[in-house]
Amino acid sequence: MKFVSNLFSVLMYLLVYGFFSFDTDGVSVMEGDSVTLHTGVQMKQEEKIRWYFNQTAIARISGDFSDICTDVQYKERFRDRLKLDHQTGSLTIMNTRTTDSGLYDLLINSAHRRSSNNKIFIAAVHGVSADERHKMKTKSVKEGKSVTLDTHVTKNPNNSIKWYFNGILIAEITRYQNKICTDVQCNEGTQRLRDRLKLDHQTGSLTITNIRTTDSGLYKLQIRSSRFTIVRSFSVSASSVVSKKKGDSVTLHNDVKTNQQEEIRWYFNDIVIAKITGDLSKICTNVRCKEKFKDRLKLEEFGSLAIMNITAEDAGEYKLKISDSLVEIFSVSVASYSVDSGKVSVKEGYSVTLHTDVETNQQEKIRWCFNDIIIAVISGDLSSICTDVQCNNKDGTERFRDRLKLDHQTGSLTIRDIRTTDSGDYTLQIRSSSIQRNVSVTVTGVSAAERDEMKTKSVKEGESVTLDTYVINKPDNLMWHFNETRIAVITGDQSKICTDVQCEYSEERFRDRLKLDNQTGSLTITNTSTTDSGLYKLQIITNSSIRVTSVKSFNVTVTTHRTGIYSAVSAVLVFLVASAGLIYSCKCNSRRQYIITQQSHQANGVEDSSSDLIDPVETNTPHESSSNQTESEAPSETLT
């Protein structure tokens, strides 16, 4: 009855906690994991430890190690899957199975103290299908991508998590996260995975970014509490990506030095296709292999494998094993088309964009090369982005220093202020799609005077100005913009030629004042006005194996005519001077007439009547009258 009750407890524990968790009383793991049940003591010679599974003894150990046994003496349930720690008596169950679920009793007897101590552990093993287990524990990825090894737990603050790669500690989260390290930060770490590890602090899951073939191997996860330790293994295979076109030859290299005692085997989709043992080498020992590859396989120096005249059917996964140890995986893709190539010519000083015409995702890696030298790389998860001298390439140069720009959404490459030294072959490689495109770019040089003329245009109001493209052959597509507003378009087949108001989204600023040269795309603005001053941008799109966009800016300044201003000012001045002279002349005549009249009255002895003798032109104040009188006396003396 007690056993049935205990079994019911196990089932309830499995139902509640799932397949990878543990508390103070029990632990739940996934089938295939290893679990250690800790005694929490150090063995003494007078002590004996016994382990029971569902009331059946499965292991025992005495303090002087005179009596150690596991399993096979007890019904063989755990054949070769139990391990006892001789120092502590802790029990490890390896490669757990669902039949291992149950109650584990620990009994510690001390002859010296004549006492016994009993502990109970509940273990629940969650069963999963072989395919699901393989998917969770086996990771196969292509070089350059990222892979995440999931713990499938929410971290308990009392638990510590450690990650090992081929037995070397590479990442750790201690209790309460007071110590988190990756790779070289860990005491035993190496620099193999420098800056390419990420730890999820909530779950302890480990992500390896920008993976390399040297990262292939066995990764172990260890989660430890005071009572239990769970160990899960992950097999990670990072394959080299080899892209070839149909009819090419490819060599898969073995970079490992071997001796004659070691056996080298090559597999294609898990079928042996070649092997070397000592001085003896064999290729295609089975009918299926012979029919497929015929005489197109060749073993070369150090065991490298050459595949000649490659076909689409040769695409797949090739594995190299040395003495049954997996050394490297090659993922070979074969394009049924020839590698695209084309030519394009641009003018010095333009900004040129080489388009990928794709949207990147986390499965893609894009690489740009100039004359076979890597100048830009971007991975889909943005974990690896470099341009020019930043790229990890021993042949990298400073040719493009600060003049390259990568679009993180598309991977398109822009070369700013292009120079004649930038002429050459540009190659685009998109690994996931096995796409390779080449374009030969020729940059035509221009003189300093011509370059200045291309950048700045100054014209007087009312005159015409032409913005030259300096293109001899008709471009595929061309657009002109003024202050970011499109004002003129030419399409490749000239099915759409528009200027100003005819273009969508445009304004009426240039109504009937724009002319396009349909052969070169040059733009002429007639009868210019000062409002035409601003920034004009030319965009030329050339459709080649790689779509190329060239952009050039023109700064146009329209000034008014100075001669017109001077003429207007002169006319105004002449008018003002003439008016002033006329007024002064009239005033002088009036004053002269007044003086003559005054003298005439004085000569006749007639008193001056103030009302009759008031100056008809103006009425003066007393001060002015006195002044005027004085002035009038002087000329009267002169006249007598």
C-alpha positions in Angstrom: 0.0 0.0 0.0 2.9 2.3 0.9 4.5 1.6 -2.5 1.3 2.5 -4.4 1.1 5.7 -2.5 4.7 6.6 -3.4 4.2 5.8 -7.0 1.1 8.0 -7.1 3.3 10.8 -5.6 5.8 10.4 -8.5 3.0 10.6 -11.1 1.6 13.7 -9.5 5.1 15.3 -9.4 5.7 14.6 -13.1 2.3 16.1 -14.0 2.8 19.3 -12.0 6.5 20.0 -12.6 7.0 18.9 -16.2 10.3 17.4 -17.4 13.1 19.6 -16.2 12.7 21.1 -12.7 13.5 20.4 -9.1 12.6 21.5 -5.6 13.7 20.3 -2.1 11.9 16.9 -2.4 12.2 15.9 -6.1 13.5 16.4 -9.5 12.0 16.1 -13.0 14.2 15.5 -16.0 13.9 14.6 -19.7 14.6 11.1 -20.8 18.3 10.8 -21.7 19.5 13.3 -19.1 21.8 12.3 -16.2 20.8 13.1 -12.6 22.9 12.9 -9.4 21.3 12.5 -6.0 23.5 14.1 -3.3 24.0 12.6 0.2 25.3 15.9 1.6 27.9 14.0 3.7 31.5 13.0 3.5 32.0 9.2 3.9 33.7 7.8 7.0 35.2 4.3 7.4 32.6 3.3 10.0 29.7 4.3 7.7 27.8 2.3 5.2 25.5 3.8 2.6 22.7 1.9 0.8 20.5 3.1 -2.0 17.0 1.7 -2.7 14.8 2.2 -5.7 11.1 1.5 -5.0 12.2 -0.5 -1.9 14.7 -2.6 -4.0 18.5 -2.2 -3.1 20.4 -0.9 -6.1 23.8 0.3 -4.7 25.9 0.2 -1.5 29.2 1.3 -0.3 31.2 0.9 2.9 33.5 3.5 4.4 36.6 1.4 3.8 35.4 0.7 0.2 35.5 -3.1 1.1 31.9 -3.5 -0.2 30.9 -1.6 -3.3 28.3 -2.8 -5.8 25.8 -1.3 -8.2 22.8 -2.7 -9.9 23.7 -6.0 -11.7 23.7 -7.6 -8.4 20.1 -6.2 -8.1 18.0 -7.3 -11.0 20.0 -5.4 -13.7 17.4 -2.6 -14.1 20.1 0.1 -14.3 22.8 -2.0 -16.1 25.9 0.2 -16.5 24.0 3.3 -15.8 24.7 3.8 -12.1 27.8 5.6 -10.6 28.7 6.0 -7.0 30.9 8.8 -5.6 33.4 7.1 -3.2 33.9 10.2 -1.2 30.3 11.2 -0.6 28.3 8.2 -1.6 26.2 10.3 -4.0 24.4 8.3 -6.7 24.4 9.3 -10.4 21.8 7.8 -12.8 23.1 8.2 -16.4 21.0 8.2 -19.6 17.8 8.2 -17.6 14.7 6.3 -18.8 11.0 6.7 -18.0 11.3 3.4 -16.0 13.7 5.1 -13.7 10.9 7.3 -12.3 10.1 6.5 -8.6 11.3 6.9 -5.0 15.0 6.6 -4.1 15.8 6.0 -0.5 19.2 6.8 1.0 20.1 4.9 4.2 23.3 5.9 6.1 24.4 3.5 8.9 27.1 4.5 11.4 28.5 1.6 13.4 30.4 4.1 15.7 27.3 6.1 16.6 24.9 3.1 16.3 22.5 5.3 14.4 21.0 5.6 11.0 19.9 8.4 8.8 17.3 8.2 6.0 16.6 10.5 3.1 14.0 10.2 0.4 14.4 11.5 -3.2 11.6 11.7 -5.8 12.7 11.4 -9.5 10.4 11.8 -12.4 11.7 11.1 -16.0 9.6 12.6 -18.7 9.5 10.5 -21.9 10.0 12.1 -25.3 10.1 10.6 -28.8 13.4 9.8 -30.3 12.9 12.5 -33.0 12.1 15.2 -30.4 15.0 14.2 -28.2 17.3 14.3 -31.2 16.0 17.8 -32.2 16.6 19.1 -28.7 20.0 17.6 -28.1 21.5 17.7 -31.6 22.1 21.0 -33.3 23.4 21.2 -36.9 24.0 24.7 -38.2 25.8 26.4 -41.0 28.9 28.4 -40.4 28.2 32.1 -39.6 24.8 31.5 -38.1 23.7 31.5 -34.4 22.5 28.5 -32.3 20.7 28.5 -28.9 21.1 25.6 -26.4 17.9 25.7 -24.3 17.7 24.6 -20.7 13.9 24.5 -20.8 13.8 25.8 -17.2 13.1 29.0 -15.3 16.2 29.5 -13.2 15.8 29.0 -9.4 17.9 31.6 -7.6 19.3 28.8 -5.3 20.6 26.8 -8.3 23.9 27.3 -10.2 24.2 26.7 -13.9 27.4 25.8 -15.8 28.2 25.2 -19.4 31.1 23.1 -20.7 32.5 22.8 -24.2 34.6 19.6 -24.6 35.1 19.5 -20.9 36.1 23.2 -20.5 34.0 25.6 -18.5 32.8 28.4 -20.9 29.8 30.0 -19.0 28.5 30.1 -15.5 25.7 31.6 -13.4 26.1 31.1 -9.7 23.4 31.3 -7.1 21.7 34.7 -6.9 23.6 35.6 -10.1 26.5 37.0 -8.1 28.8 35.5 -10.6 28.1 35.4 -14.4 30.9 34.7 -16.8 31.3 33.6 -20.4 34.4 32.1 -22.0 37.6 34.0 -21.2 36.0 35.5 -18.0 35.6 32.0 -16.5 38.6 30.6 -14.7 39.1 27.7 -17.0 37.9 29.4 -20.1 39.7 29.8 -23.4 39.6 32.4 -26.1 37.9 30.1 -28.7 34.5 31.7 -28.3 35.6 35.3 -27.4 32.7 37.7 -27.6 30.4 35.2 -29.2 28.5 33.8 -26.2 25.3 35.1 -24.7 23.6 33.9 -21.5 19.9 34.2 -20.7 20.0 35.2 -17.1 16.4 34.0 -16.6 16.7 30.5 -18.0 20.5 30.0 -18.3 20.1 29.1 -22.0 23.3 29.6 -24.0 23.5 31.2 -27.5 26.6 30.9 -29.7 26.7 33.7 -32.3 28.6 33.7 -35.6 29.4 30.0 -35.2 32.5 28.5 -36.7 33.4 24.9 -37.6 35.8 24.9 -34.7 32.8 25.3 -32.4 31.6 21.8 -33.3 31.7 19.4 -30.4 30.0 18.3 -27.1 28.4 21.0 -24.9 27.2 20.0 -21.4 24.7 21.8 -19.2 25.0 21.3 -15.5 22.3 22.6 -13.1 23.0 22.0 -9.5 21.1 22.4 -6.2 21.9 21.2 -2.7 20.1 17.8 -3.3 20.3 17.2 -7.1 22.5 17.8 -10.1 21.1 17.5 -13.6 23.4 17.1 -16.7 22.3 17.4 -20.2 24.5 17.0 -23.3 24.2 18.8 -26.7 26.0 17.8 -29.8 26.7 20.8 -32.0 27.9 20.5 -35.6 28.8 23.7 -37.5 29.3 23.0 -41.2 31.4 24.9 -43.7 29.3 26.3 -46.4 30.5 25.6 -49.9 28.7 27.1 -52.9 29.5 26.0 -56.4 27.9 26.2 -59.8 27.1 23.2 -61.8 30.1 21.7 -63.6 32.7 23.1 -61.2 35.1 21.1 -59.1 35.4 21.4 -55.3 37.9 20.1 -52.7 36.8 19.5 -49.1 40.0 19.9 -47.1 41.2 17.9 -44.1 43.2 20.2 -42.0 44.0 17.6 -39.3 47.3 15.8 -39.4 46.9 12.1 -39.0 49.2 9.0 -38.6 48.9 5.7 -40.4 47.1 4.1 -37.5 44.2 6.4 -37.8 41.3 5.7 -40.2 39.8 8.6 -42.3 36.3 8.3 -43.5 34.1 10.5 -45.7 30.3 10.4 -45.6 27.7 11.9 -47.9 24.3 12.1 -46.2 25.6 9.4 -43.7 26.7 7.0 -46.5 30.4 6.1 -46.6 31.9 7.2 -49.9 35.6 7.1 -49.2 38.1 5.9 -46.6 41.8 5.7 -45.9 43.4 3.1 -43.7 47.2 3.3 -43.5 48.5 3.2 -47.1 45.2 1.7 -48.4 42.5 4.0 -49.8 39.1 3.1 -51.2 36.5 5.1 -53.0 32.9 4.1 -53.4 33.0 0.5 -52.2 29.2 0.1 -52.6 27.0 0.0 -55.8 24.9 3.0 -54.7 28.0 5.2 -54.3 29.5 4.1 -57.7 26.2 4.8 -59.5 26.0 8.3 -58.0 29.6 9.6 -58.3 31.0 7.2 -60.9 34.7 8.4 -61.4 34.2 11.9 -60.0 35.7 11.4 -56.6 39.4 11.6 -55.7 41.3 11.4 -52.4 44.1 13.9 -52.2 47.0 14.7 -49.8 46.2 14.4 -46.1 42.8 12.8 -46.9 41.1 15.8 -48.6 38.2 14.9 -50.9 37.8 16.3 -54.4 34.5 16.2 -56.3 34.8 16.9 -60.0 32.2 18.1 -62.5 29.8 18.6 -59.6 26.0 18.2 -60.3 22.9 19.4 -58.5 22.5 15.9 -57.0 25.8 16.3 -55.2 24.4 19.0 -53.0 24.1 17.9 -49.3 26.1 17.2 -46.1 29.6 15.8 -46.2 31.1 14.6 -43.0 34.8 13.9 -42.2 35.5 11.4 -39.5 38.9 10.4 -38.2 39.0 7.3 -36.0 35.2 7.6 -35.5 35.5 11.2 -34.2 33.6 13.8 -36.1 36.1 16.4 -37.4 34.2 18.6 -39.8 31.0 18.9 -41.7 30.7 20.6 -45.1 27.4 21.8 -46.4 27.7 21.8 -50.2 25.2 23.7 -52.4 25.1 23.6 -56.2 23.6 26.4 -58.2 22.0 25.3 -61.5 22.7 28.7 -63.0 25.9 30.5 -63.9 27.2 33.2 -61.6 25.7 36.5 -62.7 28.1 39.2 -63.9 27.8 42.6 -65.5 29.5 46.0 -66.0 28.6 49.5 -65.0 30.3 52.9 -65.5 30.0 55.8 -63.1 31.6 59.3 -62.7 34.1 60.1 -60.0 32.5 61.9 -57.0 29.2 60.2 -57.1 27.8 58.1 -54.3 27.1 54.6 -55.6 24.9 52.0 -54.0 25.2 48.3 -54.9 21.8 46.7 -54.1 21.1 43.1 -52.9 17.4 43.3 -53.7 16.6 41.1 -50.6 15.4 41.6 -47.1 17.8 40.0 -44.6 16.6 37.6 -42.0 18.3 35.7 -39.2 19.2 32.8 -41.5 21.2 34.9 -44.0 24.7 36.1 -44.2 25.8 38.6 -46.8 29.3 39.3 -47.8 30.8 41.9 -50.2 34.2 41.5 -51.8 36.3 43.9 -53.8 38.8 42.2 -56.1 38.4 39.1 -53.9 39.1 41.0 -50.7 36.3 41.1 -48.1 35.2 44.7 -47.5 31.8 44.2 -45.8 29.9 41.5 -43.9 26.5 41.3 -42.3 24.7 38.4 -40.6 21.0 38.2 -40.4 20.9 38.7 -36.6 23.3 41.7 -36.9 25.8 39.8 -34.7 28.5 40.4 -37.2 28.7 43.7 -39.1 31.9 45.1 -40.5 33.2 47.3 -43.2 36.6 47.6 -44.8 39.4 47.6 -42.1 37.0 46.3 -39.4 36.5 43.0 -41.2 38.6 40.2 -40.0 40.7 39.7 -43.1 44.4 39.7 -43.3 44.3 41.3 -46.7 41.9 44.1 -45.6 43.0 47.5 -46.6 42.1 51.1 -45.9 41.1 51.8 -49.4 37.5 52.7 -48.5 38.1 54.2 -45.0 34.9 55.9 -43.7 33.4 55.7 -47.2 31.4 52.5 -46.9 27.9 52.1 -45.5 25.8 49.0 -45.0 22.0 48.9 -45.0 21.1 46.6 -42.1 17.7 45.7 -43.6 18.9 44.7 -47.0 22.6 44.4 -46.9 23.0 46.9 -49.7 26.4 48.6 -49.9 27.0 52.3 -50.5 30.3 53.7 -51.6 30.4 57.5 -50.9 32.5 59.9 -53.0 33.7 57.2 -55.3 37.2 57.4 -56.8 39.0 56.1 -59.8 40.9 53.7 -57.5 37.6 52.1 -56.6 37.3 50.7 -60.1 37.3 46.9 -60.0 35.2 43.8 -59.5 32.6 43.8 -56.7 31.1 40.4 -55.6 27.9 39.9 -53.6 27.5 36.5 -51.8 24.3 35.5 -50.0 25.1 32.2 -48.4 21.6 30.9 -47.5 20.4 31.4 -51.1 23.6 30.3 -52.7 23.5 33.6 -54.6 26.7 35.1 -56.1 26.7 38.1 -58.3 29.6 40.0 -59.8 29.7 43.5 -61.2 32.6 45.3 -62.8 32.6 49.0 -61.8 34.6 51.5 -63.9 35.0 55.0 -62.3 35.7 57.7 -64.9 37.9 60.5 -63.6 37.1 64.2 -64.0 39.3 67.3 -63.7 39.1 69.5 -60.6 37.5 72.3 -62.6 34.9 69.9 -64.0 34.3 68.5 -60.5 33.7 72.0 -59.1 31.3 72.8 -62.0 29.5 69.5 -61.3 28.9 70.5 -57.7 28.1 74.2 -57.8 26.1 76.2 -60.4 25.7 80.0 -60.2 23.4 81.8 -62.7 21.7 85.2 -63.0 17.9 85.5 -62.8 16.2 85.1 -66.1 19.0 83.0 -67.6 19.0 79.3 -68.2 21.1 76.7 -66.4 21.9 73.0 -67.4 22.7 70.3 -64.9 24.8 67.7 -66.8 24.7 64.0 -66.0 27.9 63.4 -68.0 26.3 60.2 -69.2 27.0 59.2 -72.8 24.6 56.2 -73.1 21.0 56.6 -72.1 20.5 55.5 -68.5 17.9 52.8 -67.6 16.2 54.9 -65.0 16.8 58.5 -64.0 15.3 60.9 -61.5 15.8 64.5 -60.6 14.9 66.0 -57.2 14.8 69.6 -56.0 14.9 69.9 -52.2 13.8 66.3 -51.9 10.8 66.8 -54.3 10.8 64.8 -57.5 10.7 67.1 -60.5 11.8 64.9 -63.5 11.8 61.2 -64.4 13.0 59.1 -67.3 12.3 55.3 -67.4 14.4 52.9 -69.4 11.9 52.5 -72.2 11.0 56.2 -72.0 7.4 55.1 -71.3 7.4 57.7 -68.6 9.1 61.0 -69.1 7.7 63.8 -67.0 8.8 67.2 -65.7 7.5 69.0 -62.7 3.7 69.0 -62.4 3.4 65.9 -64.6 5.4 63.9 -62.0 3.5 62.5 -59.1 3.9 64.4 -55.7 5.6 67.3 -57.5 4.8 71.1 -57.3 4.1 73.8 -59.9 7.3 75.7 -59.1 8.9 75.1 -62.5 5.8 75.0 -64.7 6.9 74.9 -68.3 10.5 75.8 -67.4 12.2 72.3 -67.3 13.7 70.5 -70.3 15.1 66.9 -70.2 17.7 65.5 -72.6 16.2 62.1 -73.4 19.6 60.6 -74.3 21.7 61.8 -71.4 19.1 62.8 -68.8 20.7 66.3 -68.4 18.2 68.8 -66.9 17.8 72.4 -68.1 16.0 75.1 -66.1 14.9 78.0 -68.3 14.0 81.6 -67.2 15.4 81.0 -63.7 14.2 82.9 -60.6 15.7 83.3 -57.2 13.2 80.7 -55.8 15.0 78.1 -58.0 18.0 78.3 -55.7 18.6 75.1 -53.7 19.8 71.5 -53.7 19.3 69.4 -56.8 19.9 65.6 -56.7 20.4 63.3 -59.6 19.7 59.6 -59.2 20.7 57.2 -61.9 19.7 53.5 -61.7 21.6 51.0 -63.8 20.2 47.4 -64.1 23.1 45.0 -64.3 23.8 41.7 -62.5 23.7 43.9 -59.4 21.4 46.9 -59.5 23.5 50.1 -59.1 22.2 53.5 -58.0 24.4 56.5 -58.5 23.6 59.8 -56.7 25.0 63.3 -57.4 24.2 66.6 -55.8 24.2 70.1 -57.4 24.0 73.3 -55.4 22.3 76.0 -57.6 22.3 79.7 -56.8 20.3 82.2 -58.8 21.2 85.9 -58.3 19.4 89.1 -59.5 20.9 91.5 -62.2 22.9 94.3 -60.5 22.7 96.6 -63.6 18.9 96.7 -63.2 19.2 97.8 -59.6 21.7 100.5 -60.5 19.4 101.9 -63.3 16.4 102.0 -61.0 18.4 103.8 -58.3 19.8 106.3 -60.8 16.3 107.1 -62.1 15.0 107.7 -58.6 17.9 110.0 -57.8 17.5 112.1 -61.0 13.8 112.5 -60.2 14.5 113.6 -56.7 17.2 116.1 -57.8 14.9 117.6 -60.5 12.0 117.9 -58.1 14.2 119.7 -55.5 15.5 122.1 -58.2 12.1 123.0 -59.4 10.8 123.7 -55.9 13.9 125.8 -55.1 13.5 127.8 -58.4 9.8 128.6 -57.7 10.6 129.7 -54.2 13.4 132.0 -55.4 11.2 133.7 -58.0 8.5 134.3 -55.4 10.9 135.9 -53.0 12.4 138.1 -55.7 8.9 139.4 -56.7 8.2 140.2 -53.1 11.4 142.3 -52.7 10.7 144.3 -55.8 7.2 145.1 -54.6 8.5 146.3 -51.2 11.0 148.6 -52.8 8.3 150.1 -55.1 6.0 150.9 -52.2 8.8 152.6 -50.2 9.7 154.7 -53.2 6.1 156.0 -53.4 5.9 156.6 -49.7 3.2 154.2 -49.1 3.2 152.2 -45.9 3.3 148.6 -46.1 0.0 146.9 -45.4 0.6 143.7 -43.6 -2.4 142.0 -45.1 -1.5 143.0 -48.7 2.2 142.4 -48.4 2.1 138.9 -47.0 4.2 136.6 -49.0 1.7 134.6 -51.1 3.9 131.6 -51.0 4.5 131.3 -47.2 3.6 132.9 -43.9 6.6 133.3 -41.6 6.8 133.3 -37.8 8.1 136.4 -36.1 11.5 135.0 -35.9 11.5 134.1 -39.6 10.1 137.6 -40.5 12.9 139.3 -38.7 15.3 137.1 -40.5 13.7 137.6 -43.8 13.7 141.4 -43.3 17.4 141.4 -42.6 18.0 139.4 -45.7 15.8 141.7 -47.8 17.7 144.8 -46.7 21.0 143.5 -47.9 19.9 143.1 -51.5 18.1 146.6 -51.4 21.4 148.2 -50.6 23.0 146.4 -53.4 20.3 147.4 -55.8 20.7 151.2 -55.0 
